[in-house]
Amino acid sequence: MAIMKKPRTAVKIRKIKKGDMVKIIAGKDKDKEGRVIAINRKTGRILVEGINMLTKHTKPSMTNQQGGIVHQEGPIDVSNVMYLHKGKPTRIGFKFENGKKVRYAKSTGEIID
């Protein structure tokens, strides 16, 4: 009998945002870099452009007349990526600047956004 995993509760993904450049730090695509396409806050996983490519077989349909094999990105856990600041991976912190909460690179202390 298979052991069922307990579903995860919503994960707080505050440090990585859509459009950020990230470096993969674990898994089969380790040391590759890409841009974040989408974030799933419910499962704590993200889609990174060109990373964790999966092969999907599709049936012919109205939108895809031909059908066939499609290559697409698969989700990876947010803990396996690190933010890239000026080409170097860095941790991200938060601080208040002029009464507004901003992200900053912990390696250089520079404000990200």
Secondary structure, DSSP 8 states (H G I E B T S, - for coil): --------------S--TT-EEEE-SSTTTT-EEEEEEEETTTTEEEETTSSEEEEEE---SS-SS-EEEEEE--EEGGGEEEEETTEEE-EEEEEETTEEEEEETTT--B--
